[in-house]
């Protein structure tokens, strides 16, 4: 309970800061924080699977990349607007997640990890081979249409407008996901994580609920990919590779899984450290890797768990 309360407090403070950030930050930091929101949403998509349902997946990049490509193709080929492109990304990522999840949820443990990696590699190779559709390594660039909000038309080429657009979509996604996790569905997800066999014995259709969790995770990952494509007006095959999923795994675990807020915390801390160190040290991955190892060893429940323990000790004293 203490950890959950701290998560809500941290989330509230973060939203307050992010809502006022464009007036406090320069252009570079506005774009940087926009990217943090996108990658934080992607890490949260992984957390839905692992932190809440206990399924370790290295294949969420599949849906991230498909979401990005769906936006690029919807805008450049079908001349869709921003909202139509986001809808196309959501539908494409959910449908693919249902297909992949249908096979993946029938296995567990390292078999589940392997099958998610295999699907990721298959889609990645298909994207490389069909350059006429995906652009392969070169990717697809496109012009972002104006954003219609009621009678108002806004340009997403303005970093401030794009920032608030991404913040609004990410906030809505977090709010909906939080409602799902507090619903009976979310409680079943946690029951499966804690003891899958017991969940089966009490009558839950475990495979169906795992598939629902997989679809929700795919939707969130696809939405993150769509926001990435809109922000950078670009998509390429590298976004589909399983190593992109590995980043989300690290961010979520370092921040604290099973909290929704933890993945954003881990993303912000690690991306901020990487951005700072890379400016003056050529071999920065070595230092970042060492910091991750230290964090995992001394904060096994993530940075959010570490903060919860420190907050609890301060209140007790």
N, C-alpha and C positions, 0 to 999 in steps of 0.2 A: 504494500500500500504506500509506504514511504517513497519507494522508487517511482510509482505511478504518479503520486502527487508532485514530485519533483519534475517529472516529465511534462506534466501539464503546465507547471510554473515556467519551466524552460521554454516550452512551446509558446506560451503567451508572451513572454519577454522577447522571444525571437520574432514573432509576428509583429510586435510593436516596433522593434528595431527595423525590420525589413520594410514596414510600411512607410517609414520616414527616411529610409536610407538614400533614395535618389537625391534628396536635398543636402545630404551630408557627404556624398561621394563624388569623385570625378568620373569621367567617362569610362576609364579603364576599369575602375572598381565596380561601376554599375554593370558592365558586361560580365565581370568576374562573378559578382553575386548572382546575376541571372543564370550563369552556368552552374553555380553551386546549387541553386534551387532545382535545376533540371537533374543534375546528378544525384541530388538528395532524394528526389522522387524515384529515381531509378533504384537507389539503394533501398528505399522503403518497399519497392515492389519485391525485391529479394527477401526483405524482412517478413513480408506476408507469408511467404512460403516457409522460410527457415525459422524465424523467430516465433511465429504463431502456430505453424502446422508441423514443424520439425522435418521439412524436406529440404535438403541441401542441394541446390541447383546451380550449375555453372552454365546454364543455357538461356538466361533471361536476356542476354544480348540479342538473341534471335528476334524477340518481340520488340526490343528497342530499335534495332535496325529496320525491321519491317514497318514499324510506325513512322520512322524517318522517311523511308522510301514511299510509303503510302501518301504522305504529304507531298513529297517531291513530284510524284507521278500525277496525283490529283490536281495539283496546281499547274504543272507544265503541260500535261497531256489532256486533262479533262476541263481545264480552266475553272476549277472549283475555287470558291472563296476560302478564307481561313477557317471558318466554322465547318464548312463542308469537308475540308481537308482533314481537320481534327476528327470528324465523325468517321471518315474513311479509315484513318489510322486506328481508331478504336475498334471498328468492326474487323479490320484485317488482323489486328493483333489478338483479339479475342478468339476469332475463328481458328487461327493457327495454334493458339494456346490450347484450345479444346482438342485439336488433332494430336498435338504433341503430348498433352496431358493424358489423353485416352490410353496411350501406351505406357507413359512414364509412371503413372500412379499405381500400376499393377505390379511394380517392383519396388524395392526399398533398399536402404543402405547404399553401398558403393555401386550397386546396379543402377539405382536411380540417378546417381551422379553421372555415371557413364552414358546413360541413354540421353540425358539432357545435353551433354557435350557432343555426342554423336549427331543429334538433330541440329545443333548449332553449326557444326562443321559442314553438314549436308547443305543447309541453307546458304552458308557462306560460299561454298564451292559453286552452287547454282548461280549465285549473284555474280561471281567472277566469270563464269562461262557465258552468261547471257548479257553481254555488254550492251547489246542493242536496246535492252530494257533498263538495265541498272547503271550502265557506265563503268562497271567493274571497279578497278582501283582508282580510275579517274573520277568516278562518281557522277552525280547529277547536280548541276547548279540551276537555280530558278529564281524568278522575281516573285517576291511575296506581295500578294494583293493587299489592298487597303482593308483594314479591320472595321467592319460595321458593328456599331453598338447602338442599337435603336436608330434614331435619326442622325447620329454622329458618325462620321467616318474618320478613322485614325490611321496614321502611318506607322507600321511596325519597324520602319527604318530609323525612327527616333528611338535611341536607347532607353529613354525614360518610359515611353509608351510600351516598348517591348518588355521592359522590366516589369511594369505593373500588370501587363497581360499574363506573363509567365507566373508572377506571384499569385494572381487571381485564380488561374487554373490549378496551380499546385495546392493552394489553400483549399480549394473546393475538393480536390482529390483526397487530401489528407482528412478533411472533415467527413467525407463519405466513407472512407476506409475506417475511420475511428468509429463511426456509427455501426458499420458491419461487424467490427471486432467486439463491440459491446452488445451485439444482438445474439440470439441463440446460435446463429451460424458461427460467430466468433468463438463462442464457448465450446462448440464442438471441435473447431480447429485446435483449440488449446488442449482439449481432452485427447485428441489424436496425437498431439505432440507429446503429452505426458505419458500416455500408455495406449498405443493403438489397439492392442489386443483387447484391453478392457473396454474400449469404445465399441469394438465389434460385439463383445459379449452383451452389452446393455442394449443392443439393437440398432445402433447407428450404421448407416450404409457408408462405411469409411471411404471406399473408392469414390463415391459420388461427392462427398464433402471435400476430399483431396482434389478432385477435378475442379470443383468450384473455387477452391483456393488457388489452384493453378491458373484458372481463367482470370480471376481477379488480379493476380500478380502479372499475368501477361498484359491485361488491360492497362495497368499502371505503367509497366515498362514501355508499352507501345505509346502511351501518352507522353512519357518522358522523351522518347525518340522523336515524336512529332514536334514537341516544343524545341528540341535541339535543331531540327531541320528548319523550323520557322525562324529561329534566332540567327542561325548561321547561313540560311538560304542554301543549304548544301546537304547531300547525303552520299555516302559511298559504302562499299562492301565491307570495309574494315570495322564498321559499327556492328556487324553481325558476328564477329569472331568471339569465341568463348572467353578470350582473355579480357574482353570488356566486362563480362560478367564477373570475372575475378576481382576487378576493382570494386564492384558493388558489394561483393562478399566481404572484402577487407573493410570497407567503409562502415558497413552495418555492424560487423562484429566489434570493431574498435569503438564505435559509438555506443553500442548496446542494443542487442536484438530484443524483439518482443515488446517494443515501446513506441514505435512509429517515429518518435522524436530522435531516438538514438542514431538512426541512419543519417539524418541531417547533421547531427552534431559530429559524427565521425567524418562525414564528407567535408564539412567546413574546416575542421581541424587539420585533417590530412592534406586537403587541397591547399589550404593556406600555408601550411609548413612547406609543402612541395614547391609552391610558387615562390616563397621567400628564399628557400635554400638554393633553388635552381638558378637564381640570379647571380650567385657568387661562387657556386661550387659545381664543377662540371660533372662529378660523379655523385650527384645528389641522390640517386636511387639507393645507394648504399646506406646513407644516413637515414633516409625515410624508412627503408626496410628494417634497420636497427631499431628505430623508434616504434615501429609496428610490433616487433618482437617483444620489446620492453612493455608496451601497452597490453599485449595479450597475456604476458606472464604476470604482471602486477595488477592488472585490472581485468580479470577473466569475465566479469559481467559488463565490461565496457566502461567508457568514460562516464556515462550517465550513472552506472552503478557505483563508480568511485565517488562521484559527486554526492550521490544519495547517502553513502556511508559517512562522508565528511560532514554533510549537513546534519545527519542524525547525531553524530558525536558532538557537534557544536551545540545542538539543542539540549542534549543530555547534560552538558557541562554548564 
